[in-house]
Amino acid sequence: MAREGNGLELAAINPVAVYGPVLGADYSHSIRLIANMLEGQPGCLNVNACCVDVRDVADLHLRAMTDPAARGERFLATVGESMWMVEVAELLRQRLGKAAEKVSTQVWPDEQVRIAAETNLQLKGVVPLLHYDMSATGRKAERLLGWTPRSREEAILSCAESLIRLGLLRG
């Protein structure tokens, strides 16, 4: 139930895969996806997700707290269309050059993922998401609150660049 505060009903913000620059070694599972790719995980799953830059999530929260148009509304913090993991890998390879030389653009066969998931709990949770379209839109926040998020490419690349710059990758 929404509460009244400063004359505004609370709004709900729902982010998706949150990327952007990291500040240190304590980061989310979304960032771990990028780190795994840069560290040379052997392939990509047939999974997609929408994404957003952490700086834009913070901006949207501020807008939702201060703009009367947000009263009682729910907003998705996402930009652009969803991206398949192989598309993320290809972006890293194309834009980061030598820093992304370990990034694989091979796609793991779904059957191999299902077999591995029998003994790997992390993969077990991914199996229902194989080939599932997780597209969503943040246009409501753009329209009602004037939110102008960075591109999904900038969010991903700034994440990868910060992991490299801060020396947070294994190997």
BELNORFEN-V944888 format. One record per residue. N is the residue number from 1. RES is the residue in three letters. PHI is phi in whole degrees, 0 to 359 (999 if undefined). Layout:
# BELNORFEN-V944888
N;RES;PHI, N;RES;PHI
This chain:
# BELNORFEN-V944888
1;MET;999, 2;ALA;285, 3;ARG;256, 4;GLU;273, 5;GLY;205, 6;ASN;54, 7;GLY;83, 8;LEU;243, 9;GLU;285, 10;LEU;293, 11;ALA;250, 12;ALA;254, 13;ILE;245, 14;ASN;242, 15;PRO;279, 16;VAL;248, 17;ALA;292, 18;VAL;257, 19;TYR;248, 20;GLY;101, 21;PRO;294, 22;VAL;266, 23;LEU;257, 24;GLY;185, 25;ALA;285, 26;ASP;264, 27;TYR;222, 28;SER;281, 29;HIS;295, 30;SER;297, 31;ILE;294, 32;ARG;301, 33;LEU;301, 34;ILE;291, 35;ALA;301, 36;ASN;302, 37;MET;298, 38;LEU;294, 39;GLU;276, 40;GLY;98, 41;GLN;305, 42;PRO;287, 43;GLY;174, 44;CYS;243, 45;LEU;279, 46;ASN;280, 47;VAL;230, 48;ASN;231, 49;ALA;201, 50;CYS;278, 51;CYS;216, 52;VAL;204, 53;ASP;275, 54;VAL;304, 55;ARG;295, 56;ASP;283, 57;VAL;296, 58;ALA;298, 59;ASP;298, 60;LEU;295, 61;HIS;301, 62;LEU;298, 63;ARG;297, 64;ALA;293, 65;MET;279, 66;THR;245, 67;ASP;260, 68;PRO;302, 69;ALA;295, 70;ALA;274, 71;ARG;311, 72;GLY;68, 73;GLU;267, 74;ARG;239, 75;PHE;234, 76;LEU;265, 77;ALA;270, 78;THR;208, 79;VAL;227, 80;GLY;66, 81;GLU;276, 82;SER;295, 83;MET;235, 84;TRP;286, 85;MET;302, 86;VAL;294, 87;GLU;293, 88;VAL;296, 89;ALA;300, 90;GLU;296, 91;LEU;300, 92;LEU;300, 93;ARG;297, 94;GLN;292, 95;ARG;261, 96;LEU;254, 97;GLY;55, 98;LYS;303, 99;ALA;296, 100;ALA;246, 101;GLU;295, 102;LYS;275, 103;VAL;289, 104;SER;270, 105;THR;252, 106;GLN;280, 107;VAL;259, 108;TRP;292, 109;PRO;298, 110;ASP;304, 111;GLU;296, 112;GLN;295, 113;VAL;296, 114;ARG;299, 115;ILE;294, 116;ALA;297, 117;ALA;293, 118;GLU;297, 119;THR;238, 120;ASN;241, 121;LEU;297, 122;GLN;297, 123;LEU;291, 124;LYS;303, 125;GLY;288, 126;VAL;273, 127;VAL;310, 128;PRO;296, 129;LEU;268, 130;LEU;302, 131;HIS;64, 132;TYR;275, 133;ASP;279, 134;MET;258, 135;SER;297, 136;ALA;207, 137;THR;221, 138;GLY;254, 139;ARG;299, 140;LYS;299, 141;ALA;294, 142;GLU;295, 143;ARG;289, 144;LEU;279, 145;LEU;245, 146;GLY;70, 147;TRP;291, 148;THR;232, 149;PRO;287, 150;ARG;294, 151;SER;290, 152;ARG;298, 153;GLU;297, 154;GLU;297, 155;ALA;299, 156;ILE;292, 157;LEU;292, 158;SER;293, 159;CYS;296, 160;ALA;300, 161;GLU;298, 162;SER;289, 163;LEU;300, 164;ILE;291, 165;ARG;302, 166;LEU;273, 167;GLY;65, 168;LEU;264, 169;LEU;263, 170;ARG;281, 171;GLY;84
